[in-house]
Amino acid sequence: MDYKRILTIQDISCVGQCSLTVALPILSACGHETAIIPSAVLSTHTMGFTDFTVRDLSEDIPKIAAHWGKEGIDFSAVYTGYLGSTEQIDYVIDIMNNLMTEDGVKIVDPAMADGGKLYPAFDMEYVEAMKRLVAMADITMPNITEAAFLTGMDYRETYDETYINELVARLHELGAKKVVLTGVSYDAETTGILCSDGTETTYYRHELLPHSCHGTGDVCASAFVGAYMAGKSLYESAKISGDYTLACIKNTMDDKDHWYGVKFEPLLGDLAQAVRA
Ligand code: PXL
Protein backbone atom coordinates (compact mmCIF):
# COMPACT_ATOMS: atom_id res chain seq x y z
CA MET A 1 0.00 0.00 0.00
CA ASP A 2 1.27 3.47 -0.89
CA TYR A 3 2.17 5.68 2.05
CA LYS A 4 0.08 8.85 1.66
CA ARG A 5 0.29 12.16 3.46
CA ILE A 6 -3.21 13.46 4.15
CA LEU A 7 -4.02 16.87 5.59
CA THR A 8 -7.24 17.17 7.53
CA ILE A 9 -8.59 20.57 8.55
CA GLN A 10 -11.31 20.71 11.20
CA ASP A 11 -11.77 21.81 14.80
CA ILE A 12 -10.42 20.16 17.93
CA SER A 13 -13.27 19.56 20.34
CA CYS A 14 -11.12 18.61 23.32
CA VAL A 15 -13.84 16.33 24.68
CA GLY A 16 -16.59 14.96 22.48
CA GLN A 17 -15.20 12.36 20.04
CA CYS A 18 -15.72 14.32 16.85
CA SER A 19 -13.75 16.19 14.20
CA LEU A 20 -9.93 16.00 14.66
CA THR A 21 -9.94 13.70 17.70
CA VAL A 22 -11.73 11.18 15.48
CA ALA A 23 -10.13 11.90 12.08
CA LEU A 24 -6.51 11.70 13.23
CA PRO A 25 -6.66 8.24 14.87
CA ILE A 26 -8.87 6.81 12.13
CA LEU A 27 -6.67 8.02 9.25
CA SER A 28 -3.57 6.82 11.10
CA ALA A 29 -5.14 3.39 11.68
CA CYS A 30 -5.84 3.22 7.94
CA GLY A 31 -2.07 3.55 7.40
CA HIS A 32 -1.74 7.19 6.36
CA GLU A 33 0.57 9.93 7.58
CA THR A 34 -1.89 12.49 8.89
CA ALA A 35 -1.14 16.19 9.14
CA ILE A 36 -3.66 18.48 10.78
CA ILE A 37 -4.72 22.09 10.93
CA PRO A 38 -7.04 22.77 13.88
CA SER A 39 -9.55 25.37 12.72
CA ALA A 40 -10.56 26.14 16.31
CA VAL A 41 -10.16 24.69 19.79
CA LEU A 42 -13.37 24.07 21.75
CA SER A 43 -13.65 22.57 25.21
CA THR A 44 -16.37 20.24 23.84
CA HIS A 45 -18.48 20.01 20.70
CA THR A 46 -21.58 22.18 20.46
CA MET A 47 -24.37 19.59 20.54
CA GLY A 48 -25.71 18.95 24.02
CA PHE A 49 -23.00 20.67 26.05
CA THR A 50 -23.54 24.20 27.34
CA ASP A 51 -21.06 27.02 28.03
CA PHE A 52 -18.29 25.43 25.96
CA THR A 53 -15.21 27.54 25.22
CA VAL A 54 -14.15 28.40 21.65
CA ARG A 55 -10.84 29.77 20.40
CA ASP A 56 -10.87 30.56 16.71
CA LEU A 57 -7.54 29.80 15.02
CA SER A 58 -8.28 31.43 11.64
CA GLU A 59 -5.31 33.76 11.74
CA ASP A 60 -2.88 30.86 12.20
CA ILE A 61 -4.03 29.04 9.05
CA PRO A 62 -2.33 31.21 6.37
CA LYS A 63 0.84 31.33 8.48
CA ILE A 64 0.96 27.54 8.77
CA ALA A 65 0.32 27.22 5.03
CA ALA A 66 3.04 29.75 4.18
CA HIS A 67 5.55 27.85 6.31
CA TRP A 68 4.68 24.53 4.65
CA GLY A 69 5.01 26.19 1.22
CA LYS A 70 8.52 27.34 2.16
CA GLU A 71 9.41 23.83 3.36
CA GLY A 72 8.08 22.26 0.13
CA ILE A 73 5.50 20.18 2.02
CA ASP A 74 2.57 18.91 -0.06
CA PHE A 75 -0.35 16.53 0.40
CA SER A 76 -1.88 13.58 -1.46
CA ALA A 77 -5.27 14.56 -0.06
CA VAL A 78 -6.85 17.43 1.80
CA TYR A 79 -9.95 16.43 3.77
CA THR A 80 -12.01 19.15 5.42
CA GLY A 81 -14.70 18.85 8.09
CA TYR A 82 -16.19 21.33 10.57
CA LEU A 83 -14.64 24.75 9.88
CA GLY A 84 -15.00 27.83 12.05
CA SER A 85 -15.93 30.64 9.66
CA THR A 86 -16.37 31.79 6.05
CA GLU A 87 -12.86 33.31 6.23
CA GLN A 88 -11.46 29.84 6.94
CA ILE A 89 -13.13 28.47 3.85
CA ASP A 90 -11.10 30.93 1.74
CA TYR A 91 -7.88 29.84 3.47
CA VAL A 92 -8.75 26.19 2.77
CA ILE A 93 -9.31 27.02 -0.92
CA ASP A 94 -5.81 28.58 -1.03
CA ILE A 95 -4.31 25.46 0.57
CA MET A 96 -6.08 23.22 -1.94
CA ASN A 97 -4.74 25.37 -4.78
CA ASN A 98 -1.16 25.56 -3.54
CA LEU A 99 -0.16 22.65 -1.31
CA MET A 100 -1.33 19.51 -3.09
CA THR A 101 0.42 16.95 -5.29
CA GLU A 102 -0.66 17.00 -8.94
CA ASP A 103 -3.02 14.05 -8.44
CA GLY A 104 -4.04 15.19 -4.93
CA VAL A 105 -7.63 14.44 -3.90
CA LYS A 106 -9.80 17.21 -2.44
CA ILE A 107 -12.42 15.79 -0.08
CA VAL A 108 -15.01 18.09 1.46
CA ASP A 109 -17.36 17.01 4.24
CA PRO A 110 -19.52 20.14 4.53
CA ALA A 111 -20.07 19.42 8.24
CA MET A 112 -22.56 22.15 9.13
CA ALA A 113 -26.02 20.65 9.65
CA ASP A 114 -28.08 17.60 10.57
CA GLY A 115 -31.70 16.67 11.21
CA GLY A 116 -32.96 19.51 8.99
CA LYS A 117 -31.07 22.26 10.88
CA LEU A 118 -27.75 24.10 10.71
CA TYR A 119 -25.43 23.57 13.70
CA PRO A 120 -25.64 26.51 16.16
CA ALA A 121 -22.48 28.23 14.88
CA PHE A 122 -23.59 28.57 11.23
CA ASP A 123 -25.83 30.76 9.06
CA MET A 124 -26.73 31.09 5.37
CA GLU A 125 -23.60 33.14 4.65
CA TYR A 126 -21.56 30.12 5.75
CA VAL A 127 -23.67 27.89 3.50
CA GLU A 128 -22.90 30.19 0.54
CA ALA A 129 -19.16 30.01 1.29
CA MET A 130 -19.34 26.23 1.65
CA LYS A 131 -20.81 26.02 -1.86
CA ARG A 132 -17.52 27.46 -3.19
CA LEU A 133 -15.54 24.74 -1.42
CA VAL A 134 -17.88 21.98 -2.60
CA ALA A 135 -17.52 23.36 -6.15
CA MET A 136 -13.82 22.46 -6.19
CA ALA A 137 -14.18 19.08 -4.44
CA ASP A 138 -13.12 15.82 -6.05
CA ILE A 139 -15.40 14.19 -3.49
CA THR A 140 -18.03 15.82 -1.31
CA MET A 141 -19.69 13.86 1.50
CA PRO A 142 -22.82 15.63 2.79
CA ASN A 143 -25.69 14.16 4.74
CA ILE A 144 -29.17 14.89 3.36
CA THR A 145 -29.63 18.06 5.45
CA GLU A 146 -26.33 19.49 4.20
CA ALA A 147 -27.13 18.49 0.62
CA ALA A 148 -30.49 20.27 0.89
CA PHE A 149 -28.86 23.49 2.19
CA LEU A 150 -26.16 23.36 -0.51
CA THR A 151 -28.62 22.82 -3.37
CA GLY A 152 -31.48 25.00 -2.12
CA MET A 153 -33.83 22.01 -2.18
CA ASP A 154 -36.37 21.39 0.60
CA TYR A 155 -35.18 19.12 3.40
CA ARG A 156 -37.38 16.04 3.62
CA GLU A 157 -37.47 13.36 6.30
CA THR A 158 -39.06 10.85 3.97
CA TYR A 159 -38.26 10.80 0.30
CA ASP A 160 -37.91 8.59 -2.73
CA GLU A 161 -35.17 7.93 -5.28
CA THR A 162 -36.30 10.85 -7.45
CA TYR A 163 -35.59 13.32 -4.61
CA ILE A 164 -32.20 11.73 -3.86
CA ASN A 165 -31.19 11.66 -7.53
CA GLU A 166 -32.10 15.36 -7.84
CA LEU A 167 -29.98 16.24 -4.77
CA VAL A 168 -27.03 14.35 -6.24
CA ALA A 169 -27.46 15.91 -9.70
CA ARG A 170 -27.52 19.40 -8.19
CA LEU A 171 -24.37 18.72 -6.13
CA HIS A 172 -22.63 17.71 -9.38
CA GLU A 173 -23.96 20.89 -11.00
CA LEU A 174 -22.34 22.89 -8.18
CA GLY A 175 -19.03 21.37 -9.35
CA ALA A 176 -18.39 18.35 -7.10
CA LYS A 177 -16.88 15.56 -9.24
CA LYS A 178 -17.96 12.71 -6.97
CA VAL A 179 -20.79 12.74 -4.46
CA VAL A 180 -21.07 10.48 -1.43
CA LEU A 181 -24.44 11.04 0.22
CA THR A 182 -24.71 9.60 3.72
CA GLY A 183 -27.77 8.56 5.71
CA VAL A 184 -29.91 7.67 2.68
CA SER A 185 -32.78 5.60 4.05
CA TYR A 186 -35.72 4.39 1.98
CA ASP A 187 -37.39 2.30 4.71
CA ALA A 188 -37.56 1.99 8.50
CA GLU A 189 -35.11 -0.93 8.79
CA THR A 190 -32.20 0.15 6.58
CA THR A 191 -30.03 3.13 5.73
CA GLY A 192 -27.05 3.51 3.45
CA ILE A 193 -24.44 5.49 1.56
CA LEU A 194 -25.04 6.50 -2.03
CA CYS A 195 -22.01 7.16 -4.25
CA SER A 196 -22.05 8.88 -7.62
CA ASP A 197 -19.06 9.54 -9.88
CA GLY A 198 -21.25 11.52 -12.26
CA THR A 199 -21.88 8.50 -14.48
CA GLU A 200 -22.42 5.50 -12.25
CA THR A 201 -24.37 5.40 -8.98
CA THR A 202 -23.94 2.73 -6.30
CA TYR A 203 -25.73 2.32 -2.99
CA TYR A 204 -24.43 0.46 0.06
CA ARG A 205 -27.40 -0.42 2.24
CA HIS A 206 -27.04 -1.58 5.84
CA GLU A 207 -29.07 -2.02 9.03
CA LEU A 208 -30.63 1.15 10.53
CA LEU A 209 -30.39 1.18 14.32
CA PRO A 210 -33.17 2.85 16.34
CA HIS A 211 -30.50 4.97 18.03
CA SER A 212 -28.44 7.87 16.68
CA CYS A 213 -25.17 9.07 18.20
CA HIS A 214 -23.20 12.32 17.96
CA GLY A 215 -20.02 12.25 15.92
CA THR A 216 -20.97 9.40 13.60
CA GLY A 217 -20.77 11.71 10.56
CA ASP A 218 -17.11 12.36 11.35
CA VAL A 219 -16.38 8.68 12.07
CA CYS A 220 -17.97 7.66 8.78
CA ALA A 221 -16.28 10.39 6.70
CA SER A 222 -12.85 9.72 8.24
CA ALA A 223 -13.11 5.96 7.65
CA PHE A 224 -14.30 6.62 4.10
CA VAL A 225 -11.30 8.88 3.40
CA GLY A 226 -8.94 6.34 5.02
CA ALA A 227 -10.26 3.51 2.86
CA TYR A 228 -10.46 5.54 -0.36
CA MET A 229 -6.91 6.85 0.01
CA ALA A 230 -5.75 3.27 0.60
CA GLY A 231 -6.95 2.49 -2.93
CA LYS A 232 -10.48 1.21 -2.33
CA SER A 233 -13.26 2.13 -4.79
CA LEU A 234 -16.08 4.51 -3.84
CA TYR A 235 -18.40 1.55 -3.17
CA GLU A 236 -15.81 -0.43 -1.16
CA SER A 237 -15.02 2.70 0.88
CA ALA A 238 -18.75 3.21 1.51
CA LYS A 239 -19.07 -0.39 2.69
CA ILE A 240 -16.02 -0.22 4.96
CA SER A 241 -17.02 3.11 6.50
CA GLY A 242 -20.71 2.17 6.83
CA ASP A 243 -19.92 -1.14 8.52
CA TYR A 244 -17.40 0.51 10.86
CA THR A 245 -19.80 3.29 11.86
CA LEU A 246 -22.58 0.79 12.54
CA ALA A 247 -20.23 -1.30 14.69
CA CYS A 248 -19.19 1.83 16.63
CA ILE A 249 -22.85 2.68 17.36
CA LYS A 250 -23.51 -0.91 18.50
CA ASN A 251 -20.46 -0.66 20.75
CA THR A 252 -21.88 2.46 22.41
CA MET A 253 -25.66 2.34 22.47
CA ASP A 254 -26.09 0.33 25.67
CA ASP A 255 -24.01 2.82 27.65
CA LYS A 256 -26.48 5.53 28.66
CA ASP A 257 -23.70 7.73 30.11
CA HIS A 258 -21.87 7.85 26.80
CA TRP A 259 -24.25 10.22 24.95
CA TYR A 260 -21.75 12.63 23.36
CA GLY A 261 -19.91 10.41 20.88
CA VAL A 262 -19.20 6.81 19.89
CA LYS A 263 -16.65 4.40 21.34
CA PHE A 264 -14.77 4.00 18.06
CA GLU A 265 -11.30 3.24 19.48
CA PRO A 266 -11.71 -0.45 20.44
CA LEU A 267 -12.75 -1.18 16.83
CA LEU A 268 -9.86 0.56 15.07
CA GLY A 269 -8.09 -2.80 14.59
CA ASP A 270 -11.09 -4.15 12.64
CA LEU A 271 -11.12 -1.03 10.48
CA ALA A 272 -7.39 -1.35 9.76
CA GLN A 273 -7.93 -4.97 8.70
CA ALA A 274 -10.85 -4.12 6.42
CA VAL A 275 -8.79 -1.40 4.73
CA ARG A 276 -5.86 -3.77 4.15
CA ALA A 277 -7.97 -6.76 2.97
O1 PXL B 1 -18.97 17.44 12.84
C1 PXL B 1 -19.53 17.49 14.03
C2 PXL B 1 -19.03 18.62 14.88
C3 PXL B 1 -17.70 18.96 14.87
N1 PXL B 1 -17.20 19.97 15.62
C4 PXL B 1 -18.02 20.68 16.42
C5 PXL B 1 -19.37 20.37 16.48
C6 PXL B 1 -19.88 19.33 15.68
C7 PXL B 1 -21.30 19.01 15.71
O2 PXL B 1 -22.07 19.60 16.36
O3 PXL B 1 -20.15 21.07 17.30
C8 PXL B 1 -17.45 21.79 17.25
Residues whose N, C-alpha, C, O or C-beta is under 5 A from the ligand:
A	BS01	PXL	D11 S13 C18 S19 T44 H45 T46 M47 Y82 A111 Y119 D218
